């Protein structure tokens, strides 16, 4: 179902709020994986504020949907999402990645309410999600499992082993999403280890493949609705995104896979996010095509 104007604005405002809170968390921590956190934030926002069947007051709620952040290093973006929902006290974000804090760089499922699976060793999330989805089928449970992969992570053979199995067993209660920001720690994905033709690879493994703009809530909603309606084969959503989305001096720059902000950069980042918010609300910067340059 198409988003209403009110719902779209609510998602835009929430995504902006969470991007800003992620910047604050990077500052409190001293550094963090800010680039990938920004590229994934619209995906996280629409999942947690529209699609996921969850209850932050009851993290172990029977029948809840499962979300696996396979690209677990972006905890600096994921932790603000969970704190904002009320899974834990927002004040804990000020201790993110500090010695003794329950919030490590890669969020630990045994320490952080709302985290289903400890991830961060890249390439494992899809296999774990497949296991959860198959388990739900065997038990006759109706919950959905969503897995968010990084594109650089798709260099891992274990991703494709899981994809092959998901296709073979026609696992349609599993929704796979790839944050396709085209950057990884060592450079552009296509220079480090080319993924293209990326969509064709997923099709060859038996997936219905949907490519969409990962910074356009209407496009994301349409893709997720299509994925949830699948009945004969698994679906992957390749979300076209921009590394560092919304912060002009890091947008599209693989060197900001990980980094920190001093007082000057923090102020510039917040100013850029404010401009980006206004541009999106005005309809002039929606989508990956506008994300890189909108705040400049």
C-alpha positions, 0 to 999 in steps of 0.5 A, spaced: 500 500 500 502 506 498 505 511 503 500 517 505 503 523 505 503 523 513 506 517 514 512 519 509 513 525 513 513 521 519 519 516 516 523 522 514 523 526 520 525 519 524 530 518 519 533 525 520 533 524 528 536 517 528 542 520 523 543 526 528 543 521 534 548 516 530 553 522 529 552 524 537 554 516 538 560 517 534 562 523 538 561 519 545 564 513 542 570 517 539 569 514 532 565 509 529 562 506 522 559 512 520 559 511 513 555 505 513 550 507 518 548 513 514 547 509 508 543 504 512 538 508 516 532 509 511 532 502 511 532 501 518 527 506 519 522 503 515 523 496 517 522 498 525 517 504 524 513 500 519 514 493 517 517 489 523 512 486 528 515 487 535 514 490 542 520 493 545 516 492 552 517 485 550 523 483 546 522 476 547 515 476 544 512 470 541 511 471 534 515 477 533 519 478 527 526 477 527 531 482 524 538 480 523 543 486 521 548 482 518 553 488 517 554 488 524 559 493 524 554 499 524 552 498 531 553 506 531 547 506 527 543 500 530 544 502 537 540 509 536 534 505 533 533 500 538 534 506 544 530 510 540 524 505 540 525 504 548 529 497 548 534 500 553 535 507 556 538 512 551 543 514 556 547 508 554 549 511 548 553 515 551 557 509 553 557 506 546 564 502 545 567 504 552 570 499 556 565 495 560 559 498 556 554 493 554 554 496 547 560 494 544 562 496 537 558 490 534 552 489 538 551 483 543 545 479 543 546 477 550 547 484 552 543 488 548 535 487 548 532 487 541 538 484 538 536 477 535 543 475 533 550 477 535 553 479 528 559 482 525 563 477 522 561 478 515 558 473 511 554 469 516 547 473 517 543 470 511 545 463 513 542 465 520 536 468 517 535 462 513 535 457 519 530 462 523 526 462 517 526 454 516 525 453 523 519 458 523 516 454 517 517 447 521 514 450 527 508 453 523 510 460 526 508 466 522 513 471 523 518 473 518 525 474 518 529 480 515 536 480 513 540 486 512 547 485 508 552 490 506 554 489 499 562 488 500 560 482 505 557 479 498 564 477 497 563 472 502 562 465 499 557 463 505 552 468 503 552 465 496 551 458 499 545 461 504 542 464 497 543 457 494 539 453 500 534 459 500 532 458 493 532 450 493 527 450 499 523 456 497 524 460 503 519 465 502 518 468 509 525 470 509 526 477 506 533 479 504 536 486 503 542 489 501 545 496 502 548 497 496 552 503 497 558 501 493 563 502 498 567 497 503 573 499 507 579 498 502 575 502 496 569 502 491 566 495 491 567 494 483 575 496 484 576 491 490 572 485 488 567 487 482 560 485 484 556 487 477 552 484 474 549 484 481 542 483 480 543 478 475 547 474 480 541 473 485 537 471 479 541 466 477 541 463 484 533 463 484 531 469 487 526 474 485 530 480 485 528 487 486 532 493 485 530 500 488 532 506 491 534 505 498 533 513 500 526 513 497 521 511 502 516 510 497 520 505 493 522 501 499 515 500 501 513 498 494 519 493 494 518 490 501 510 489 500 512 485 493 517 481 498 512 480 503 507 477 498 512 472 495 509 465 494 514 461 490 521 463 491 525 468 496 526 475 494 532 480 495 531 487 495 538 491 492 537 498 495 541 503 492 544 507 497 550 512 498 555 511 503 555 517 508 548 519 506 546 526 508 553 528 511 556 532 505 563 531 506 563 524 507 558 522 502 560 517 497 567 516 500 569 509 502 575 513 506 569 514 511 567 507 512 570 508 519 572 515 522 571 520 528 568 527 528 572 533 532 567 539 534 568 542 527 566 536 523 560 535 528 557 542 527 558 541 519 555 534 520 549 537 523 548 542 519 549 538 513 544 533 516 539 539 517 540 541 510 539 534 507 532 534 511 529 540 509 531 538 501 528 531 502 522 534 506 521 539 500 521 533 495 528 535 492 533 530 494 529 524 495 533 518 493 540 515 492 541 520 486 540 526 490 543 524 497 550 525 495 549 532 493 543 535 496 546 537 502 552 541 499 
